[in-house]
């Protein structure tokens, strides 16, 4: 067996423990150090992972020559600085979403990683989930036909953030899915929303994205909704697909539904739409924890040097849209070009 990869994780808060568990359980990894400013959090981790070293000083990780890779699960405003330090120290980096606070910061991290031939990966976990991979397989097969539009709703009551708005918090999931499934890029963005609880931090937004080849996409995000919703709809000219992440069994449903306009007509009276309302089916999916797949993919990319499915370039595409959404919000929904 190949030599184990020494990994350090910075951040033991909300998402960090999930990453720590999966890296600890991976047979190709030696989880060497955990870092957090909270000693209480470190003590909690120590009770579960006795042999792992603890520190409140991130520099200890950066300066430790034995550490091969650093995982960063901290607030967004820290991503760029900490990822840059790790990359410049010659370490591979997995940074949580969104990749950084600006597109310029993402580009800088990508340039450093490329120059040093290091793996830079972003924690777009849904790219590694079995349902989303199945959806990509269905879209790529042409079963849905030409994709007309994609719509997602990610709604919940609570989990307010202090440093980013709801689009920056929730939409990265939907944007990473969008770019992965459609293999397309955004050409323009507009966004409207409202800050109902905390001044200056929008807690409900509607984001519209014009795609280069696949029509457009809509992303609705909210921290202020009575019912938790995690739903994605993809409409093709042949069939339509609905993904409900909260559904326990039939997460993906494909509907043989559509609308056909008449090929030709001589008068308005001849113009009659033909509605197709056929069967619905739900493909079987073998479920595996996405984070387990993500962690293994990170290790594989380090070993082989191949680009990640959620590389820094993919992280940049997401942040470009997020940055444009903020500009649009400030200008009351103006369309912002990404070209």
N, C-alpha and C positions, 0 to 999 in steps of 0.2 A: 504494500500500500504506500502511496506517495506520502511525503512528509506533511504533517498537519500544518494548517495555516493559523498563525497566531492572530487573534482578533481582539480588539478593544471596543467597548460600546460606551459612548458618551450620551448620557440621558437615561435616567431610570424612572421617569414619570409615567404619563398616561400610556404611551405606545412602547416605550423602551423595554418594559418587562416581557412583552411578546417577542420582541427581537432577541432579547437575551436568552429566553427559553429555547428558541429555535436554533440559535447559534450553539448553545450549550449542548443540545441534543444531536447536532450534526457530527457524524463520526470523523469528518475530515477537518474539523475545527478544534483548536485549543482556545477556549475563551479565557484570555489572560488577564484582562483588566476591565473594571467598570468605573465610570466617572460620573459624579453628580455633585452639585453644590450642597445638597441636602444629606447630612450624615444619617438621618433617620431612614431615608430611602436606601442608602448604601447598606445600612444595617439589616434592612428587610431582605435585600438581595443576598447578603452574606449568609443569612439563615438558610437560604435555599441552595446557594452555590458556595460551599465552604472554602474550596481551594482557590477561588478567583480573587485576585488582588483588587483592592479598593483605593480610590483616590478622589480628592476634591479638586485636584489641580490638573487641568487638561494638558498642560505642558509636559507632564510626566509621560503621557501617552505619546505625544508628538516626538519627544526626545528618546523614547525607548526603541532602540534599534531592533529589538527582538519582535516587535509588533509589525505584522505584515499589512493589516487592514484595519481601518477605523470605521465604525458605524455611528452616525450622528442622528440622534432622535431628540432634538431640542427645538425651541421656538424658531420660527423662520428667520428672524433678524440675526440669528447667530450662524446660520447655515454657511454663508459665504466665507466668513472669517475662519471658521473652524475647519471647513473643508479645504480651504486654501492652505492653511497651516499643515494639514495632514498630507496633502498632495505634494507640497514643496519639500516635505520631509521624506518623500519617496514611498508613501503608503497608499494602497488602494482605498477607495472611499465609497461607502453606501450612505447616502444622505436622504433623509425623509423628505416627503413632498410638502409644499412646493420646494423646488431645488434651491432657490435663493429669492431675494427680495426684488431683484431687477433682472431684466434680460442681459444687461451689460455684465452683471456679476456672473451669470450663467456662462456667458461666452468666455469670460476670463478663466473660470474653472475648467472649461472644456479645453482651452488652449494649453493650460498647465498639464492636464492629464494626457493630452496628445503628445506634448513635447517630452514628457517623462515616461510615455508608454505605460500608463497606469489605467486600471479599470476605475471608471467613475460611473456609478449607477445611482438612480433615483428610486425611492421606495414607492413606485406606482403599483401597489399590491394587486389591483384588479387585473392587471396584464397577466398575472400568474394564476388567476382563478379558473377553475375548470369550466364554469358556465360562460365566461367571457371568451375563453379559447374556443369553446364550441360555437359561440355566436360568430366569431371570426371565420371559422371553418364553413359555417352556413352561408355567410355573406360571400366569401371567396368562391364557393361552389356555384354561385349564380342563382341559388334557389329562390332568393327574394327578388331577383331581377335587378334592374337599375335602381340604385338607392336614391329616393327622392328627398327624404329628410330623416333626421334623427332627433329624438326628444327625450330628455331625462329630467326626472324630478327627485331631488334629494332633500327631504324635508324632515324636520324634527322639532321638538320643543326642548330648548336648552343647549348645553355645551357651548355657551358663549365664549368667544376668544377676546382677549384684551388688546392684541396688537395687530390683528388682521380682520377684514370683514368676512362675511359668510361666503362670498365667492372664492376668496383666497383659501378659505378653510375647507369647503366641501367640493367645489367645482373641479379641483385637480383630479379627483377620482374620475369624473365624467369626461373630462378633457383627455385624460390618458387613454380611457376606453375608446373614445371617439377616434383619436389618431391611430391607435393600434388596430381597431376593427376595420376602419375604412382605408388605412394606409394613404392618407390625404393630408393636406395642410390647410390652415385657415388663411384667408386673404383679407378679411375685414371682420370687425367686431363692434357690436353696440350693446350697451348694458344700462338698465334702469333699476332703481331700487330705493330703499328707504331705511333710515336709521331710527328705529322706533324706541329702542331702550337706551343705548349708549350713543351720545352725540358723536357724529363723525365716523361711526362704524356700522355700516349697513348690515342689517340682520335678515333682510329678504331681498333677493335680486332675481331679475330675469336677464339672462345672457343669450344673445343671438350671434351665431357665427356663420359667416358665409364661407363655404368650402370651395376649393379650386375645382374639384371634379364631382362632388356628391351633394349638390344642392346646398342646404344649410342645416344647422343644428340649433336646438334650443336647450338651454340648461337653466332650470329653476332651482334655486337654493334658498333654504330658510332655516333659521334657528327658532322661528316663532310660529310653529304650526302645531295644531292639536294632535295630529296623527303622524306617526313615523312612516315615511314613504321612501322606498328605494326602488325606483322603477325606470326602465329604459324601453323606449319604443323605436323600432326601426321600420320605416315604411318604404317598401319597394314597389315597382310597378307590376310585379307578379304576386308577391305575398307580403305579409306584415308579421313582424316579430315583436313580442313583448317579454321582457325579462323583469321578473319581480324577485329581488334579492331576499325579500323577507319570506317568500314562499318556501316551505320546507321540502316539498317533493317536486312539483312541476314548476321549476324556476323559469324555464323557457317555454313559451307557447308560440307556435307558428300558425297564423291564420291565412287560409286561402281566401282572402278578401281583396277587393279592388274596385276601381271605377274606370270604365272605358268610355271615352267619347266616340261618337260615330266617325268613321273615316272620312265621310263627305256628307254634305247636306245642302239642300237648295233653299230652304227657308228656316226661320227660327223654329217653326213647328216641327221640322224634321230633326232638330237638334235634341236628341234624347240620350241621356247618360245610361249606360248599361252597368248595373251594379252586380258584382260577383260576390256571393256569400257561400263559400264552400266549407270544407272540414277544418278542424283545428287538431293539431297533434303536438305532443310534447316529447322531445328527444330525451333518451336516458343519458344521465351524466354521472360519471364516477367522481365523487367529491374527494378532494385532497386539500388540506389546509394550504391556502395560497402562500402564506408567509414561509412555509416549509419549502415550497417550490422556489420562491424568490431567493431564499438564503442559499439553496443549492446552486441556483443559476449564478449568483454572485461568485461563489467559490469556483464554479466551472469557468467563468469568464476570466477570473484571475489566473487560473492554471493554463488556459488556452490562448488568452489574449484576444479572444473574439469579442465584438461589440455586444453589449447587453440589449435586451428587448426594451429596457427602460434606461437607456444610456443618458449621458449628459445632454446629448443632442435632442432626445425626446423630452427631457426635462426643460430644455430651453423653449421648445415649441409650446409647452403648457404655460410657462411663465410669460412668454410673449403675449399670449391671449389674456392672461390675468392682468398684466400691466396695461394692456389696451382697454380692458374692462374698467380699470380704475380711472383712466383718462376719460372714457365715455361717461362714467358716472359723474365725474366732476363737471362735464359739459352737458349734463341732463340728457344723456342718451344719444349723443352725436355718434355717427358711424366712424370708426377709426380704422384706417388702412394699415395692413401689416406688410405690404409690399414695398 
